[in-house]
């Protein structure tokens, strides 16, 4: 490197240049203000979601839970009525060719592994 470019670099970036105390204090104040703003935002957001949980989500769960409970009670009563009319068994739904297709039989029989005779069609009974 020649003498002239080296001297130009030394003038542009003098060695030992330090920040003044006021610049450090300003940077520290700016950082603290930013941290306080973040903390304030976090507290406000936490408060919002706490209120949303207590005043919106929990009542909505209670309302929809009550609705689903009532629908299931009606469904159970309807099934009990159907069972009373059919000697204690649910009537078998019609055999549609597109339902319960089996290309090869299960090793344990015609029904699924978790067969429930109260709610599912018995595939071993031919109509």
N, C-alpha and C positions, 0 to 999 in steps of 0.2 A: 504494500500500500504506500502510496506516495505521501509526501509531507502535507500537501495542501488538503486532500480529502480527509486525512486524519485530524488536522487542525479544525476543519469545518465540523466534524463530528463532535469534537470536544467542546466546541462553542455551543452546538445545538443541545447537547446533553451534558451539562457540567457535573462533575463527580461530586459526591457528598451532598447532593441537594436533598434536603429533608422537608417534611411537611411542617407547617407552623402549628402551634398548639391550638389556634382557633380553628384550623381546618380539621384537626382531629376531633375537637369538641363538636363541630358542626356535623361531622360524619357520625359520631356517636349519638348525637341528638336525633338525627334523621333515622338511624337504625332503631333507637328506642321508640320513636313515634310510630315507625312501621310495625314493630312488635306489639305495641299497645293497640294499634288498629286491628291487627290480626286477632288478638285476644278478644277485643270487643266484638268482632264479627263472629268468632267462635261461640261466645256466650249467647249472642242474639240468635244464632242458628240453632244452638242446642235448646234454647227456650222455645223456639218455634216448633221444633220437632217433638218436644215433650208435650206441648199443648195439642199438637196435631194427633199424637198418640192417644192422649186422654180424652179429648173432646170429639174426635172424629172416628178413629179406628176402633176403639173399644165399644162405643155405642153401635157402630156399624156391624161389628162382630155379633153383638147381642141381638140386634134386629134380624140379621140374616140367619143366625143360629136358631132363633125362634121360628122363623119362616120354614126353614128346612125341617125342623122338628115336627111342625104341624103337617107338612107334606108327607113325611115318613109315617106319622101316625095314621093319616088317611089311607096311605098305601097299605099299611099293615091291616087296617080294618077291612079294606077291600079284599086282600088276600084271604083273610079269615072268613069272609063272607063266601068267597069262591070255594074254599075248602069245605065249608059247611054244606054247600050245595052239591059237592062231588064226593061225599063219603070220606072226608078227611084228606084228600089229595088235591093238589092243584091240577086243573085240566091241562092236558098236553097241548102245546102250541102246534099248529099245522106243520107238516114236513115240507119245507121249501127246498128245492134241489140245490139252491145256492148257499144254504146254511149247513154247517157241520160237515163239510166235505172232508172225506178221508181218502187219500190216495193209497195209503197202506195202513193197516190196522196198528193200533197201539199194542205193545207187548202185554199190557195188563188188561186189555179188553176194549170194548167199543166206546166207553166213556172216558172223559179226561181224567188225569191223575188226581185232581182235586174235585171230583164229582160230588155234588150236593143234591140228593134226590128231592129235597123240599123246594129248591129254586131252579133246578136245571132239568132239561128234557133227558129222559133215560133213552139212550141210543140203542139199548139192547131190545127194547120193545118195538115190534114192527106193527104198524097200523094197517 
